[in-house]
Every structure is written in structure tokens, then in C-alpha cells.
Amino acid sequence: MRKNNKIAVVMGGISSERNISLMSGHAVLSGLYKENINAYAFDTKYQSILNIKKYNFDKVFISLHGRGGEDGKIQAVLDVLNLPYTGSGVMASSIAIDKIRTKLLWKGYGLQSSNFIWLTYNQIMQGLDKNTKHSISMLGLPLFVKPNREGSSIGISKVNTMSELPKALKKALHYDQDIIIEQFLNGEEYTICILGNQILPIIKITTNNKFYNYQAKYLSDNTKYHFSNNLSIQQELKLKKLASSAWNSLGCTSYGRIDVMTNNEGEFYLLEVNTSPGMTAHSLFPLAAEKAGIPFSKLIINILELSINKNNFRKT
């Protein structure tokens, strides 16, 4: 990473995760300033990404979360503009943000993921037929209802009785026309952060909230993150192998996070992957890096050094 590099920190945007993106982006900027790197904020709500080339940036740090930033669109534009950027490429980004297709791909690879039902807008608006209702009931209660392509737990509901399902579906439809109804797992929750080829210390998450939702992730001081967990050496190796396989099966690169839960028997189930993890004060990726001995500003530099010009497949 050369000190004279000019870095664009792309942030903000217009997705439902805009506020989180701004927090992440400004934290990244502060880290770059600490390392005396020439860095600038670039908010795609006010400037088209198509204009970024005219500012003569050498690299782009993508701090966008959600659609328009984490779904392959920005990545595709930067590929066309021949600008190196952080995170995964177009294909991996577009699949990873799609919970349904991610799960289908994992299941095709034989990787254990939670059971789910896929519903479309038309199915819900026309009324669920008998077979669909039966399939949903077979998942058991409680259930999670999620918009397919949202992050940060936005639009998610925990359904404890079937009478709560219509309201949960309506809430999720506000954010996406594809809805995933997911089996509830009541075991432990873990997150595995990946930096290049390195798996950072595993974090176990506990919260007093109903589940690890937006409040628990970004606002609550009662959410606890544990590096000292109850996993045996064999279980930890198994979890790391599962996360690595899930990551590689999607073609993800650079850095990101895999979320996993256990069932009553302690078996690991993949939940989802995040190819543009948050960099806020409450974010898990910087926390795991710090535990591994990587200060925040150095982490940002490491991520930039992993940025790749996807057109010529070389590190820049």
C-alpha cells in the first residue's frame, strides 16, 4: 500500500442500510487518515459511481451495505472502469446477498444450512395454498421471516404462532418481493470472519433481545461477544472448515463474514454470508481482527492490500 495512493471510500448510497454504511465509511476514513493515506468520501446518493474515474482514484474501499453496493452492481461498474476495489467480485457478491440462492448453492455442495421455504410476492398476494401452508408448518415454530436481499436484520420477524405470519410477511414484503421463511435454531450463534486466507478468532454472540436483530447489532450495549467459547478443538476445526467451504463455494475473496448457528445437538448450520461487513463501533469484523492483534487502521490497510483488479487478476 503506497502512501501516495488516492483512495475512494464509497459509502452511503440509497439502500435501507444507508445509515450503517455511513458509520462504516467514516470509520474507514478515520483509519486511513491515521495511516496518512490520501482518502476521500464518495457518497453514491449524491454522486454517480460512473463519475468516480474522473477523480483519479487508485483504489476503492467499498463501505456500502445492502443493495446497490453489496450485490455486484458497484463491482460491475468498477470492473468496467478498471478500478481495483475491496471485497468479492461481481458473481460472488450478487449470489451472497441473495439468501435463497446462497442456501441452494450450499445445499448443492452438501453443506448443512437451516431449512427454509421460498415465497414470492405473487404467492403471498394470491394467498398461500394448502401445500405451502403444510410446508411452512413442517418447519415448526418459532420461525424467522426475512426479506431475501436485506442485511443488518432489517425487515426480519420472529414468528411464534401461525397467526403472526401474515404481519411478518407484510413487513418483509416492504423490503423485497422474495421472502424466505426459515427454520428456527435455538442453539449458539457464531460468526467467523475471514481476511484473505486467514480465519480470525471465532466470536460467540449472546443477546438479551428476542434474537440478534438491528437493535442488538447496532444500538444495544447488552449484546455480548465472546472469544472464550465452549467449543472443543475438534468442534472449532469443524466450524472453521465449514465456514471456509461455504466461503469458497460462493467464490468470495478478500474479506467477509459467515454466520452460523447450532441446533439442540450442537450441530452447525450455515445462516448467511456478508461480503461487505460493517466497520462500526459495534461491528464484529474489527473486533475479531483486534483479537488477532490487528489494530483497526492496520486492518483497513490489509483489506486494501487484498483489493484486486478483477480484469487482470493481479493484486494492486
Secondary structure, DSSP 4 states (H G I P E B T S, - for coil): --TT-EEEEEE--SSTTHHHHHHHHHHHHHHHHHTT-EEEEEETTTS-GGGGGGGT-SEEEE---STTTSSSHHHHHHHHTT--BSS--HHHHHHHT-HHHHHHHHHHTT--B--EEEEEHHHHHH---HHHHHHHHHT-SSEEEEETT--TTTT-EEESSGGGHHHHHHHHHTT-SEEEEEE---S-EEEEEEETTEEPPPEEEE-SSSSS-HIIIII-S--EEESS-S--HHHHHHHHHHHHHHHHHTT--SEEEEEEEE-TT--EEEEEEESS---STT-HHHHHHHHTT--HHHHHHHHHHT-EETTTTEE-
